[in-house]
Amino acid sequence: MNPFWTHVVIQTTLKKKADKANKEKNYSKFELAKGLWEFKVTVVRHIRDFFIITLGIFSAAFGFKGFLLTNHFIDGGATGISLLISALTPVPLYLLLILINIPFILLGYKTLGKGFAIKTALAICGLALVVATVNFPNVTNDNLLVALFGGFFLGAGIGLAVRGGAVIDGTEVLAIYLSRKLGTTIGDIIILINIIIFSAAAHFLTIEIAMYSLVTYLAASKTLDFIIEGIEEYTGVTIISSHNNEIREMIINTIGRGVTVYNGKRGFGKSGEAKDIDIVYTVVTRLELNRLNTEIEKIDPHAFVVMSSIKDTKGGMIKKRPLKH
């Protein structure tokens, strides 16, 4: 192994220092190889996050300058506050994006950690820089198109930033903090914040602009959910049945999905006693859910099936496997 890489691995990944007497520690080949692998994974992840956040910054900036700014439409959250103040005062948007989000960055440092706060600060500064220096064409003056597509590109930008481990709108950081303090849900706090913002827009701008801005917010929110939750919406399915082996084979060979089988006990049986049983768990897309239920019905119409929504997945046999013929 190259001495430079060995040094980097030991210093940045293994983080095993010499003891208090500053004596050198000899690392085994396994430790060095593991450290190098962890270092590579970390570097790749940081490069990936940088690319995704950069893409999000340009998408949000295009939503601002290509659609929303010329019509004085706003969005919810910190970006909405920035757009509203920008429409009412001569203060430039790029400066407001930084100033409005500073408290949220500090709150993020306290709530979610140093790494998140640094990424968020860099992302917001990057967005401000792009808004200040890059010229985007004014795509359309049609109010409905401005609201829909401005919200789409802004929501995509915010969602991509979240995918990269940062935010360019600090409202959710505040919502997380307040939910922990007040015991309310994050969604309730975000709704309350946005009601205040859109009420202010109706008062200081016009009711019509506030209504179009609400359309912008809805378009941005839906796009944000789409980006964060993924293109395919997955459903986790837990199946409890005495025909668990047949159901397992059906999922693998007919549906083409992977399964997990774990041991459990029926809490109440016909005899009144707990009974050991294998529980089958699989993850399918919503388009496959109806077919899965039909196949389960064929095997065991009395099977107990529990379905739960899954935001995203990683690893395992998520993609379709080749079916046996």
ROFIPA-446245 format. One record per residue (C-alpha): residue in one letter; chain; x, y, z. Coordinates in steps of 0.05 Angstrom, whole numbers. Last residue first. Example, Ala and Ser with C-alpha at 12.3 -4.5 7.8 and 13.67 -1.06 7.14 Angstrom:
<sites>
   type   mol       px       py       pz
      S     A      273      -21      143
      A     A      246      -90      156
</sites>
This chain:
<sites>
   type   mol       px       py       pz
      H     A     -785     -405     -326
      K     A     -754     -374     -264
      L     A     -763     -300     -255
      P     A     -703     -253     -260
      R     A     -701     -208     -199
      K     A     -737     -142     -197
      K     A     -701      -87     -159
      I     A     -708      -85      -84
      M     A     -668     -148      -70
      G     A     -628     -121      -13
      G     A     -595      -52      -11
      K     A     -630       14        1
      T     A     -703       33        7
      D     A     -745       96       10
      K     A     -807      124       42
      I     A     -840       59       61
      S     A     -915       54       70
      S     A     -941       -3      113
      M     A     -982      -66       97
      V     A    -1002     -120      147
      V     A    -1029     -186      120
      F     A    -1062     -239      164
      A     A    -1074     -300      120
      H     A    -1145     -328      120
      P     A    -1151     -332       44
      D     A    -1088     -375       42
      I     A    -1056     -394      -24
      K     A    -1102     -360      -74
      E     A    -1112     -300      -29
      I     A    -1037     -292      -24
      E     A    -1033     -289     -100
      T     A    -1088     -236     -103
      N     A    -1055     -195      -49
      L     A     -989     -197      -87
      R     A    -1023     -176     -152
      N     A    -1055     -116     -117
      L     A     -989      -95      -86
      E     A     -948      -98     -150
      L     A     -965      -27     -172
      R     A     -952       -1     -102
      T     A     -881      -26     -106
      V     A     -861      -87      -65
      V     A     -823     -101       -1
      T     A     -826     -169       33
      Y     A     -836     -199      102
      V     A     -857     -271      118
      I     A     -870     -292      189
      D     A     -853     -364      210
      I     A     -898     -391      266
      D     A     -892     -415      337
      K     A     -958     -421      375
      A     A     -983     -384      436
      E     A    -1040     -420      471
      G     A    -1115     -408      468
      S     A    -1127     -473      431
      K     A    -1153     -435      370
      G     A    -1092     -391      374
      F     A    -1076     -325      408
      G     A    -1010     -288      409
      R     A     -984     -326      348
      K     A     -909     -332      357
      G     A     -852     -307      315
      N     A     -793     -331      274
      Y     A     -766     -290      216
      V     A     -770     -298      141
      T     A     -744     -243       96
      V     A     -765     -241       24
      G     A     -737     -220      -43
      R     A     -782     -202     -101
      G     A     -798     -235     -168
      I     A     -874     -235     -160
      T     A     -881     -307     -184
      N     A     -817     -343     -163
      I     A     -794     -305     -101
      I     A     -862     -281      -75
      M     A     -894     -349      -91
      E     A     -838     -387      -57
      R     A     -848     -347        7
      I     A     -924     -356        3
      E     A     -916     -431       -3
      N     A     -869     -432       57
      N     A     -915     -387       99
      H     A     -976     -432       91
      S     A     -994     -425      165
      S     A     -998     -351      152
      I     A     -972     -285      178
      I     A     -953     -238      122
      T     A     -917     -172      132
      V     A     -917     -126       71
      G     A     -873      -64       65
      T     A     -898      -18       11
      Y     A     -853       20      -37
      E     A     -869       84      -75
      E     A     -826       86     -137
      I     A     -796      152     -159
      G     A     -763      166      -93
      E     A     -787      191      -25
      I     A     -742      252      -25
      I     A     -752      275      -97
      F     A     -827      261      -99
      D     A     -838      293      -31
      L     A     -802      356      -54
      T     A     -842      356     -119
      K     A     -907      353      -80
      S     A     -884      408      -33
      A     A     -860      453      -90
      A     A     -926      446     -128
      L     A     -965      460      -65
      Y     A     -922      520      -49
      T     A     -929      549     -119
      V     A    -1005      539     -115
      L     A    -1003      577      -49
      S     A     -964      631      -84
      Y     A    -1019      636     -136
      M     A    -1068      648      -79
      A     A    -1023      699      -45
      I     A    -1013      735     -111
      E     A    -1088      740     -119
      I     A    -1098      763      -47
      T     A    -1050      820      -61
      L     A     -981      841      -35
      F     A     -975      863       38
      H     A    -1038      832       66
      A     A    -1044      770       23
      A     A     -969      757       29
      A     A     -973      765      105
      S     A    -1029      713      106
      F     A     -986      669       63
      I     A     -928      673      112
      I     A     -970      663      175
      I     A    -1006      603      145
      N     A     -937      576      124
      I     A     -911      577      195
      L     A     -974      542      222
      I     A     -970      488      168
      I     A     -896      476      184
      I     A     -912      469      258
      D     A     -969      419      245
      G     A     -925      377      199
      I     A     -869      372      250
      T     A     -917      343      301
      T     A     -928      373      369
      G     A     -890      357      434
      L     A     -872      430      447
      K     A     -797      425      454
      R     A     -784      366      408
      S     A     -834      392      356
      L     A     -802      461      362
      Y     A     -733      435      343
      I     A     -758      393      285
      A     A     -801      451      259
      L     A     -742      499      263
      V     A     -699      451      223
      E     A     -758      443      175
      T     A     -759      518      163
      G     A     -685      521      143
      D     A     -694      523       68
      I     A     -631      506       30
      V     A     -623      441       68
      A     A     -566      392       73
      G     A     -553      317       69
      G     A     -547      309       -6
      R     A     -618      281      -11
      V     A     -641      343       27
      A     A     -607      387      -25
      L     A     -642      347      -80
      G     A     -709      360      -46
      I     A     -698      435      -39
      G     A     -678      440     -113
      A     A     -736      397     -136
      G     A     -784      439      -95
      L     A     -757      503     -127
      F     A     -761      473     -197
      F     A     -832      449     -187
      G     A     -856      511     -150
      G     A     -832      556     -206
      F     A     -864      507     -255
      L     A     -933      510     -224
      A     A     -936      582     -201
      V     A     -903      610     -264
      L     A     -948      567     -308
      L     A    -1010      593     -272
      N     A     -987      665     -276
      D     A     -969      665     -350
      N     A     -908      709     -355
      T     A     -862      655     -382
      V     A     -789      632     -384
      N     A     -752      692     -357
      P     A     -682      670     -377
      F     A     -631      654     -323
      N     A     -571      698     -307
      V     A     -521      670     -258
      T     A     -484      716     -209
      A     A     -530      734     -151
      V     A     -576      674     -153
      V     A     -516      628     -161
      L     A     -480      659     -102
      A     A     -541      657      -58
      L     A     -551      583      -74
      G     A     -479      569      -58
      C     A     -484      606        8
      I     A     -545      564       25
      A     A     -510      499        6
      L     A     -446      518       44
      A     A     -486      535      107
      T     A     -527      471      101
      K     A     -466      427       93
      I     A     -433      460      153
      A     A     -496      454      196
      F     A     -506      380      178
      G     A     -434      363      196
      K     A     -438      401      262
      G     A     -499      366      290
      L     A     -574      358      282
      T     A     -605      401      337
      K     A     -551      450      359
      Y     A     -518      457      291
      G     A     -587      459      258
      L     A     -607      516      304
      L     A     -546      555      283
      I     A     -563      541      210
      F     A     -635      561      223
      P     A     -614      627      254
      I     A     -570      641      192
      N     A     -626      624      143
      I     A     -659      693      139
      L     A     -592      728      130
      I     A     -566      682       75
      L     A     -628      679       32
      L     A     -638      754       44
      L     A     -571      770       13
      Y     A     -587      731      -50
      L     A     -656      762      -54
      P     A     -631      833      -59
      V     A     -656      885       -8
      P     A     -698      936      -45
      T     A     -758      921       -1
      L     A     -828      892       -9
      A     A     -816      838      -62
      S     A     -749      818      -30
      I     A     -783      813       38
      L     A     -834      765        8
      L     A     -782      724      -29
      S     A     -739      716       33
      I     A     -799      697       76
      G     A     -820      646       23
      T     A     -750      618       20
      A     A     -752      610       96
      G     A     -816      570       93
      G     A     -871      574       41
      D     A     -863      599      -30
      I     A     -870      668      -61
      F     A     -895      699     -125
      H     A     -869      768     -142
      N     A     -883      757     -217
      T     A     -812      770     -241
      L     A     -783      735     -181
      L     A     -821      670     -187
      F     A     -806      642     -256
      G     A     -736      639     -286
      K     A     -702      675     -229
      F     A     -728      636     -170
      G     A     -743      569     -202
      F     A     -676      572     -238
      A     A     -642      586     -171
      A     A     -677      525     -141
      S     A     -654      480     -197
      F     A     -583      508     -195
      I     A     -578      496     -120
      G     A     -607      426     -126
      L     A     -556      405     -179
      T     A     -501      431     -133
      I     A     -531      392      -74
      I     A     -532      328     -116
      F     A     -460      337     -140
      F     A     -433      353      -71
      D     A     -471      295      -40
      R     A     -441      247      -92
      I     A     -371      273      -80
      H     A     -380      268       -4
      R     A     -407      196      -12
      V     A     -349      176      -56
      V     A     -299      205       -6
      T     A     -331      169       53
      V     A     -335      103       16
      K     A     -262      109       -4
      F     A     -242      124       68
      E     A     -282       65       94
      W     A     -246       20       43
      L     A     -178       47       62
      G     A     -193       36      136
      K     A     -215      -35      124
      A     A     -151      -48       84
      L     A     -108      -16      138
      E     A     -143      -54      194
      F     A     -137     -120      155
      K     A      -63     -108      141
      S     A      -52      -99      215
      Y     A      -36      -32      245
      N     A       27      -19      285
      K     A       17       36      337
      E     A       69       89      348
      K     A       82      113      419
      N     A       59      183      434
      A     A       62      170      510
      K     A      -12      183      513
      D     A      -24      127      463
      A     A      -16      136      388
      K     A      -80      154      353
      K     A     -132      109      324
      K     A     -175      151      279
      L     A     -185       92      232
      T     A     -213      137      178
      T     A     -178      203      174
      Q     A     -109      192      205
      I     A      -98      118      192
      V     A     -127      121      123
      V     A      -90      184      104
      H     A      -23      154      129
      T     A      -34       89       92
      W     A      -54      127       30
      F     A       11      166       32
      P     A       52      104       47
      N     A       25       69      -17
      M     A        0        0        0
</sites>
